[in-house]
Amino acid sequence: MTVKRWPCRSCGILLGICHLLIGTFLLIFDIITNAGSQTVFGIIAAILFILCALFAFISARRLDKTAQLLLGIFATFAFLISLCMMLHSALAVNSKSDLLLGRRDIDKSTDSGTDWSPTSVYFIYTVLLCIGLTEVTLSLATIIVCYRSFNETYMIETPESPYSILVGNSKSLPK
């Protein structure tokens, strides 16, 4: 019995590598800096990114609808967690920017429960914001690739419109 190859294989491998790199970096970064940022999204997001990478590699190896479904589900959760992490970091960067620009006195401001300086906490949240923005985009691309794969729109040779690339044109698909 031959295994059917996924036509979006190169996209799956590229998305898997990106998810794995960002997930591993975020895991290490959050372990080191969680005492300063006290964010709740770092470890959860890193685990979801690594799981997305695992399912992307499984889907790239062979055409498995279950692995693609799990990739789509975990990419959706990763999108939502990344969005929460991005918004949380953006709010923290916005509130700490007054300290960095000298509009408030650093001595009067305290980060509850941390011994980290406000400047380093500001940079930690800036890095988390950049990771969140990158992973929101990457997760959205993964969701679109999974959705196209479920509808088998990769078989459309001459698309009638950009919308038909996403939803597929059942008349032109081979039976």
C-alpha positions in Angstrom: 0.0 0.0 0.0 1.5 3.3 -1.1 1.3 6.4 1.1 -0.3 9.4 -0.6 1.9 12.5 -0.4 0.5 15.8 0.7 0.8 18.4 -2.1 1.3 21.1 0.4 4.3 19.2 1.8 6.9 22.0 1.4 4.5 24.4 3.2 4.1 21.9 6.0 7.8 21.5 6.4 8.4 25.2 6.4 5.6 25.9 8.8 6.8 23.1 11.1 10.4 24.4 11.2 9.1 28.0 12.0 6.8 26.7 14.7 9.5 24.6 16.2 12.1 27.4 16.2 9.7 30.0 17.7 8.3 27.4 20.2 11.8 26.4 21.4 13.0 30.0 21.7 9.9 31.0 23.6 10.2 28.1 26.0 13.8 28.9 26.8 13.1 32.7 27.0 10.1 32.3 29.2 11.9 29.9 31.6 14.7 32.5 32.0 12.6 35.6 32.2 9.3 34.5 33.8 10.4 35.8 37.2 10.5 39.3 35.7 7.5 39.2 33.4 5.2 36.9 35.4 3.3 36.2 32.2 1.0 33.1 32.1 1.0 32.7 28.3 4.6 31.9 27.6 4.9 28.2 28.5 1.4 27.4 27.2 2.1 29.1 23.9 5.5 27.4 23.6 4.0 24.0 24.1 1.3 24.7 21.5 3.9 25.9 19.0 5.9 22.7 19.4 2.8 20.6 19.1 1.9 22.5 15.9 5.4 21.7 14.6 5.0 18.0 15.4 1.7 17.7 13.6 3.0 19.8 10.6 5.9 17.3 10.2 3.5 14.4 10.5 1.3 15.9 7.9 4.2 16.7 5.6 5.4 13.1 5.8 2.1 11.5 4.6 -1.4 12.6 3.8 -3.2 11.9 7.1 -6.5 13.8 7.6 -6.4 13.2 11.3 -3.0 14.8 11.7 -4.2 17.7 9.5 -7.3 18.1 11.6 -5.2 18.1 14.8 -2.8 20.6 13.2 -5.7 22.9 12.4 -7.1 22.6 15.9 -3.7 23.2 17.6 -3.0 26.1 15.1 -6.3 27.7 16.1 -5.5 27.4 19.8 -2.0 28.7 19.1 -3.5 31.6 17.2 -5.8 32.5 20.1 -3.0 32.1 22.8 -0.6 34.2 20.6 -3.3 36.9 20.3 -3.7 36.9 24.1 0.0 37.0 24.6 0.4 39.8 22.0 -2.3 41.9 23.6 -1.1 41.3 27.1 2.5 42.3 26.1 1.2 45.3 24.2 -0.6 46.6 27.2 2.4 46.0 29.4 4.7 47.8 27.0 2.3 50.7 26.8 2.1 51.0 30.6 5.9 50.7 31.1 6.8 53.2 28.3 6.2 56.1 30.6 9.0 54.8 32.8 11.4 54.3 29.9 10.7 57.8 28.5 11.1 59.4 31.9 7.6 60.7 32.4 7.2 58.9 35.7 9.8 58.4 38.5 11.2 54.9 38.5 11.7 55.0 42.3 7.9 55.5 42.8 7.0 52.7 40.5 7.2 49.1 41.6 6.7 45.8 39.8 4.8 43.7 42.3 6.9 40.8 43.4 9.9 41.2 41.1 13.4 42.4 41.6 13.8 43.2 37.9 14.4 46.7 36.8 11.5 48.3 34.9 13.7 48.7 31.8 14.5 45.0 31.6 10.8 44.1 32.2 10.0 46.5 29.4 12.4 44.7 27.0 11.1 41.3 28.1 7.5 42.4 27.1 8.8 43.8 23.9 10.4 40.5 22.9 7.1 38.7 23.9 5.2 41.2 21.7 7.4 40.4 18.7 7.1 36.7 19.3 3.3 37.0 19.6 3.0 39.0 16.4 5.1 36.5 14.5 3.2 33.5 15.8 -0.2 35.1 15.1 0.8 35.4 11.5 2.4 31.9 11.4 -0.7 30.3 13.0 -3.0 32.1 10.6 -1.0 30.8 7.7 -1.1 27.3 9.1 -4.9 27.5 9.5 -5.3 28.6 5.9 -3.0 25.8 4.6 -5.0 23.2 6.7 -8.3 24.6 5.4 -7.2 24.5 1.8 -6.0 21.0 2.3 -9.3 19.8 3.7 -11.2 21.2 0.7 -8.5 19.9 -1.6 -8.2 23.3 -3.3 -4.5 22.6 -4.1 -5.8 20.6 -7.1 -7.3 23.7 -8.7 -5.1 24.4 -11.7 -6.7 27.7 -13.0 -8.5 29.5 -10.2 -11.5 31.6 -11.1 -11.1 34.0 -8.2 -9.0 34.3 -5.0 -12.0 33.1 -3.1 -12.1 29.8 -5.0 -8.5 29.1 -3.9 -9.8 29.0 -0.3 -13.1 27.2 -0.7 -12.4 25.2 -3.8 -14.3 24.7 -7.0 -15.9 21.3 -6.8 -16.6 21.3 -10.6 -12.9 21.4 -11.5 -11.7 18.9 -8.8 -10.7 15.5 -10.2 -13.0 12.7 -9.0 
